[in-house]
Amino acid sequence: MDLNLSAEQTILVESARELLGRRSPLAAVRALEAAGRGFDRELWREVARLGWVGLTLPSEGGHFDLLDVALLADEMGRALFPSPFVPTVAMGAWLIDAFGDEEQRRRWLPRLATGELAVTVALAEPGARSLWDPPGLAIAGGRLSGRKLFVPFAAEADLVLVAVAGPAVVAVEREASGLVCTRHDALGGEPLYALAFESVSCEPVAAHPTALPRALDRGAVATLAYLAGACERVLEMSVAHARMREQFGRPIGSFQAIAHRCVDMRSDVDALRVLVHQAAWCLAAGEAADVAVASALAYGLEAVRRILRHAHQVHGAIGFSMEYDLQLFTRRMKAAELGWGPAALYHECVARAMGLG
């Protein structure tokens, strides 16, 4: 596995950083949250025109893989870019392309690649311990009844891919009769919704036993990449604050207690990114990826918590101020950590793979 970026990947990362810094500054993130909007449709179509949304779809001109998706997600995390990139690109597009029939691919993938169609994925159910719990929602007579929780961007998405008993995945049009969408009062700034299905018409997309677990792996890796980018930005903010803030006539970064926290953050960010890239590479190469994904999650979810703790210790009280940008990162990163946790679940997965379970 070569983790050095190719020339093409370097261009992808540099262009993403330039565009997101210019078109999605943190002021825009604040404005979207204050307005209650999930994401900017115009900007979503713009990034689609750059090929980001059809990145892994050969039929739509894409020739990249999940590692490239992770590189883009990393840059989005640095900017806290509000978008359905993970459910649409890392999960939804892959499910439709790999398991949908020819008519479904023809109907949805071109619109998805141009940004006309946004996809979300409905996974969690009431009482579930984690997203990996087998879905209990069942189809009866081609119709779906039940509930899903914590569905990202559901009110703004055009197509909902729903995990159902089997396990399998079915598609529901967002405007389908009998689908009720209610926004959660959630910690993070990006919207999560509860979906109630009342005899809603649906169509099967994937029934293969590996479809849902592999989609979850891909979503987890893309989310961890987003968190790695966010952690990098939090580290930069912390170092800048440590250089600027003075106590006892000298910058606080000159004190060992502060400097060592920043070093620990640096180590965690680098380790997280390597684990994410390794898991993405395994998935893209078709290698056995269960241990790589579980290792990334086990380490990454705890690393995010450590990095945020160190960042707030460096910043002190100002880090909790709503006027200061650190809280934007804290809330979103904590929400993602809780959404894909608990970390102990992934420690158990790795332990079993080591023959300890």
C-alpha positions as CSV (number, residue, x, y, z in Angstrom):
1,M,0.0,0.0,0.0
2,D,1.6,3.3,-1.1
3,L,0.1,6.2,0.8
4,N,2.0,8.9,-1.1
5,L,-0.4,11.0,-3.2
6,S,-0.3,10.7,-6.9
7,A,-0.1,13.8,-9.1
8,E,-3.8,13.4,-9.9
9,Q,-4.7,13.1,-6.2
10,T,-2.5,16.1,-5.3
11,I,-4.4,18.2,-7.8
12,L,-7.7,16.9,-6.4
13,V,-6.8,17.8,-2.8
14,E,-5.4,21.2,-3.7
15,S,-8.4,22.2,-5.9
16,A,-10.8,21.0,-3.1
17,R,-9.1,23.1,-0.5
18,E,-9.1,26.1,-2.7
19,L,-12.8,25.8,-3.6
20,L,-14.0,25.0,-0.1
21,G,-12.0,27.8,1.4
22,R,-13.5,30.3,-1.1
23,R,-17.1,29.0,-1.4
24,S,-17.7,27.4,2.0
25,P,-16.0,29.5,4.7
26,L,-17.0,29.0,8.3
27,A,-19.2,32.0,8.1
28,A,-21.3,30.2,5.4
29,V,-21.5,27.1,7.7
30,R,-22.8,29.3,10.5
31,A,-25.4,30.9,8.1
32,L,-26.7,27.5,6.9
33,E,-27.1,26.3,10.4
34,A,-28.8,29.5,11.5
35,A,-31.2,29.3,8.6
36,G,-32.1,25.7,9.3
37,R,-31.0,24.6,5.9
38,G,-29.1,21.3,5.4
39,F,-26.9,22.3,2.5
40,D,-26.5,24.7,-0.3
41,R,-28.0,23.1,-3.5
42,E,-26.2,25.5,-5.8
43,L,-22.8,24.7,-4.3
44,W,-23.7,20.9,-4.3
45,R,-24.3,21.2,-8.1
46,E,-21.1,23.1,-8.5
47,V,-19.0,20.4,-6.8
48,A,-20.9,17.8,-8.8
49,R,-19.8,19.6,-12.0
50,L,-16.2,19.2,-10.8
51,G,-16.8,15.4,-10.8
52,W,-16.8,14.9,-7.0
53,V,-20.2,13.3,-6.8
54,G,-19.7,10.9,-9.7
55,L,-16.1,10.3,-8.5
56,T,-16.4,6.5,-8.4
57,L,-18.9,5.9,-11.1
58,P,-17.3,4.6,-14.3
59,S,-20.6,5.0,-16.2
60,E,-20.5,8.7,-15.4
61,G,-16.9,9.3,-16.2
62,G,-15.5,8.7,-12.8
63,H,-12.3,6.7,-12.4
64,F,-11.4,7.2,-8.8
65,D,-11.9,4.9,-5.8
66,L,-12.8,5.1,-2.1
67,L,-9.3,6.4,-1.2
68,D,-9.9,9.4,-3.4
69,V,-13.4,9.8,-1.7
70,A,-11.6,9.8,1.6
71,L,-9.1,12.5,0.4
72,L,-12.1,14.7,-0.6
73,A,-13.9,14.0,2.7
74,D,-10.8,15.0,4.6
75,E,-10.8,18.4,2.9
76,M,-14.5,18.8,3.6
77,G,-13.9,18.1,7.2
78,R,-11.3,20.9,7.3
79,A,-14.0,23.3,6.1
80,L,-16.9,21.6,7.9
81,F,-18.6,21.6,4.5
82,P,-22.3,20.9,5.0
83,S,-23.3,18.4,2.3
84,P,-24.7,14.8,1.9
85,F,-21.4,13.7,0.4
86,V,-20.9,10.7,2.7
87,P,-24.4,9.2,2.3
88,T,-24.6,10.1,-1.4
89,V,-21.2,9.3,-2.7
90,A,-19.6,6.9,-0.3
91,M,-22.7,4.8,0.3
92,G,-25.7,5.5,-2.0
93,A,-24.0,5.8,-5.3
94,W,-22.0,2.6,-4.6
95,L,-25.1,0.7,-3.6
96,I,-27.0,1.7,-6.7
97,D,-24.0,1.1,-9.1
98,A,-23.0,-2.2,-7.5
99,F,-26.4,-3.8,-6.8
100,G,-29.1,-1.8,-8.6
101,D,-30.6,-3.1,-11.8
102,E,-29.9,-1.5,-15.2
103,E,-33.0,0.6,-15.1
104,Q,-32.2,2.0,-11.7
105,R,-28.7,2.8,-12.7
106,R,-30.0,4.6,-15.8
107,R,-32.7,6.4,-13.9
108,W,-30.6,7.6,-10.9
109,L,-26.9,7.7,-11.5
110,P,-26.8,10.4,-14.2
111,R,-28.9,12.7,-12.0
112,L,-26.8,11.8,-9.0
113,A,-23.5,12.6,-10.8
114,T,-24.8,16.1,-11.9
115,G,-25.9,17.0,-8.4
116,E,-29.6,17.0,-9.4
117,L,-30.2,14.0,-7.1
118,A,-29.1,13.8,-3.5
119,V,-29.3,10.5,-1.6
120,T,-29.4,9.7,2.0
121,V,-29.3,6.4,3.9
122,A,-31.7,5.4,6.7
123,L,-30.0,2.9,9.0
124,A,-30.7,3.3,12.8
125,E,-33.9,2.1,14.3
126,P,-35.4,2.7,17.8
127,G,-33.5,0.6,20.4
128,A,-30.5,-0.1,18.1
129,R,-27.1,-0.3,19.8
130,S,-25.2,0.7,16.7
131,L,-25.6,1.2,13.0
132,W,-24.4,-2.4,12.5
133,D,-27.3,-3.9,14.3
134,P,-29.4,-6.0,11.9
135,P,-32.3,-4.0,10.6
136,G,-35.8,-5.1,11.8
137,L,-37.9,-3.0,9.5
138,A,-39.8,-5.4,7.2
139,I,-41.5,-5.1,3.8
140,A,-45.1,-6.4,3.4
141,G,-46.6,-6.4,0.0
142,G,-44.0,-4.1,-1.5
143,R,-44.7,-1.5,1.2
144,L,-42.8,-0.3,4.2
145,S,-44.1,0.5,7.6
146,G,-42.0,1.5,10.7
147,R,-39.4,4.1,11.8
148,K,-35.8,5.1,11.2
149,L,-33.9,7.5,13.3
150,F,-30.9,9.9,12.8
151,V,-31.2,10.0,9.0
152,P,-28.9,12.8,7.7
153,F,-30.3,15.4,5.3
154,A,-33.5,13.5,4.9
155,A,-35.7,16.6,4.3
156,E,-33.4,17.8,1.6
157,A,-32.6,14.4,0.0
158,D,-34.5,13.3,-3.1
159,L,-34.0,9.5,-2.6
160,V,-33.8,7.5,0.7
161,L,-32.1,4.2,0.7
162,V,-33.6,2.2,3.6
163,A,-32.0,-0.7,5.4
164,V,-34.6,-3.5,5.9
165,A,-34.7,-7.0,7.3
166,G,-32.9,-9.5,5.2
167,P,-30.6,-7.6,5.4
168,A,-31.5,-5.7,2.2
169,V,-31.8,-2.1,0.9
170,V,-34.8,-0.6,-0.7
171,A,-35.3,2.8,-2.2
172,V,-38.1,5.3,-1.3
173,E,-38.7,8.6,-3.1
174,R,-38.6,11.5,-0.7
175,E,-42.0,12.7,-1.7
176,A,-43.6,9.3,-1.5
177,S,-47.1,9.2,0.1
178,G,-47.0,8.1,3.7
179,L,-43.4,9.2,4.5
180,V,-43.3,11.6,7.4
181,C,-40.0,13.4,8.2
182,T,-39.4,15.1,11.6
183,R,-36.2,16.9,12.5
184,H,-34.3,15.8,15.6
185,D,-33.1,18.4,18.1
186,A,-29.6,17.2,17.7
187,L,-26.1,18.3,19.0
188,G,-24.4,18.8,15.7
189,G,-25.1,21.6,13.2
190,E,-26.0,19.3,10.3
191,P,-29.6,18.1,10.3
192,L,-30.8,14.6,11.4
193,Y,-34.3,13.4,11.0
194,A,-36.7,10.7,12.2
195,L,-38.6,9.0,9.3
196,A,-41.9,7.4,9.8
197,F,-43.0,5.0,7.0
198,E,-46.8,4.5,6.9
199,S,-47.3,1.8,4.2
200,V,-44.9,3.6,1.9
201,S,-44.2,2.2,-1.6
202,C,-40.6,1.1,-2.1
203,E,-38.5,-0.8,-4.6
204,P,-35.7,-3.2,-3.9
205,V,-32.1,-2.1,-4.7
206,A,-29.8,-4.6,-3.0
207,A,-30.5,-8.0,-1.4
208,H,-26.9,-9.4,-1.4
209,P,-25.7,-10.3,2.1
210,T,-22.5,-8.1,1.8
211,A,-24.3,-5.0,0.4
212,L,-25.3,-3.4,3.6
213,P,-22.2,-4.3,5.7
214,R,-19.9,-3.0,2.9
215,A,-21.9,0.2,2.5
216,L,-21.5,0.8,6.3
217,D,-17.8,0.2,6.0
218,R,-17.5,2.8,3.3
219,G,-19.6,5.3,5.2
220,A,-17.6,4.8,8.3
221,V,-14.3,5.3,6.4
222,A,-15.5,8.4,4.7
223,T,-16.8,9.8,8.0
224,L,-13.5,9.1,9.7
225,A,-11.7,10.9,6.8
226,Y,-14.0,13.9,7.4
227,L,-13.2,13.8,11.1
228,A,-9.5,13.6,10.3
229,G,-9.7,16.8,8.3
230,A,-11.7,18.5,11.1
231,C,-9.2,17.4,13.6
232,E,-6.4,18.9,11.5
233,R,-8.2,22.2,11.5
234,V,-8.8,22.1,15.2
235,L,-5.1,21.4,15.8
236,E,-4.2,24.4,13.6
237,M,-6.5,26.6,15.6
238,S,-5.1,25.3,18.8
239,V,-1.5,26.0,17.8
240,A,-2.3,29.5,16.5
241,H,-4.1,30.3,19.8
242,A,-1.1,28.9,21.8
243,R,1.3,31.1,19.9
244,M,-0.9,34.2,20.2
245,R,-2.3,34.0,23.8
246,E,0.1,35.2,26.5
247,Q,0.3,34.5,30.2
248,F,3.1,35.6,32.5
249,G,4.6,37.7,29.7
250,R,5.1,34.8,27.2
251,P,3.0,32.8,24.7
252,I,1.2,29.9,26.4
253,G,2.6,27.5,23.8
254,S,6.0,27.9,25.4
255,F,4.8,26.1,28.5
256,Q,5.3,22.4,28.4
257,A,1.8,21.5,29.6
258,I,0.3,23.3,26.5
259,A,3.0,22.3,24.0
260,H,2.7,18.6,24.9
261,R,-1.0,18.6,24.4
262,C,-0.5,20.0,20.8
263,V,2.1,17.3,20.2
264,D,-0.4,14.6,21.3
265,M,-3.0,16.1,19.0
266,R,-0.5,15.9,16.1
267,S,0.2,12.3,16.8
268,D,-3.4,11.4,17.0
269,V,-4.3,13.2,13.7
270,D,-1.5,11.5,11.8
271,A,-2.3,8.0,13.2
272,L,-6.0,8.4,12.4
273,R,-5.3,9.5,8.9
274,V,-3.0,6.5,8.2
275,L,-5.7,4.1,9.6
276,V,-8.3,5.7,7.4
277,H,-6.2,5.5,4.3
278,Q,-5.4,1.9,5.0
279,A,-9.0,0.9,5.5
280,A,-10.0,2.9,2.3
281,W,-7.3,1.1,0.3
282,C,-8.4,-2.3,1.5
283,L,-12.0,-1.6,0.6
284,A,-11.0,-0.2,-2.8
285,A,-8.7,-3.1,-3.6
286,G,-11.3,-5.7,-2.7
287,E,-9.1,-7.0,0.2
288,A,-10.4,-8.3,3.5
289,A,-11.2,-5.0,5.2
290,D,-13.1,-5.9,8.4
291,V,-10.1,-5.5,10.7
292,A,-8.8,-2.4,9.0
293,V,-12.2,-0.6,9.3
294,A,-12.8,-1.7,12.9
295,S,-9.2,-0.6,13.8
296,A,-9.8,2.8,12.3
297,L,-13.1,3.2,14.1
298,A,-11.7,1.9,17.4
299,Y,-8.8,4.2,17.4
300,G,-10.4,7.1,15.6
301,L,-13.5,7.6,17.7
302,E,-11.4,7.8,20.9
303,A,-8.8,10.0,19.1
304,V,-11.5,12.5,18.2
305,R,-12.5,12.7,21.9
306,R,-8.9,13.2,23.0
307,I,-8.2,15.9,20.4
308,L,-11.2,17.8,21.3
309,R,-10.4,17.6,25.0
310,H,-6.8,18.9,24.4
311,A,-8.1,21.7,22.1
312,H,-10.5,23.0,24.8
313,Q,-7.8,22.8,27.4
314,V,-5.5,24.9,25.2
315,H,-8.2,27.4,24.4
316,G,-9.8,27.7,27.8
317,A,-13.1,29.3,28.2
318,I,-13.1,31.0,24.8
319,G,-13.3,27.6,23.1
320,F,-16.9,27.2,24.5
321,S,-18.1,30.5,23.3
322,M,-20.7,30.4,20.5
323,E,-18.9,33.3,18.8
324,Y,-15.7,31.3,18.5
325,D,-15.3,28.8,15.7
326,L,-14.0,25.9,17.8
327,Q,-17.5,25.0,19.0
328,L,-18.6,24.5,15.4
329,F,-16.1,21.7,15.2
330,T,-16.7,20.3,18.6
331,R,-20.5,19.8,18.1
332,R,-20.2,18.2,14.7
333,M,-17.3,16.0,15.6
334,K,-19.0,14.9,18.8
335,A,-22.2,14.1,16.9
336,A,-20.3,12.0,14.4
337,E,-18.4,10.2,17.2
338,L,-21.7,9.4,18.9
339,G,-23.4,8.4,15.6
340,W,-20.8,5.8,14.7
341,G,-19.9,4.6,18.3
342,P,-19.5,3.1,20.7
343,A,-15.8,2.6,20.2
344,A,-15.9,-0.5,22.5
345,L,-17.9,-2.3,19.7
346,Y,-14.9,-2.0,17.4
347,H,-12.4,-3.0,20.0
348,E,-14.4,-6.2,20.3
349,C,-14.2,-6.7,16.5
350,V,-10.5,-6.4,16.5
351,A,-10.1,-8.6,19.6
352,R,-12.1,-11.4,17.9
353,A,-10.0,-11.1,14.8
354,M,-6.9,-11.5,17.0
355,G,-8.4,-14.7,18.4
356,L,-9.3,-13.2,21.8
357,G,-13.1,-13.4,21.5
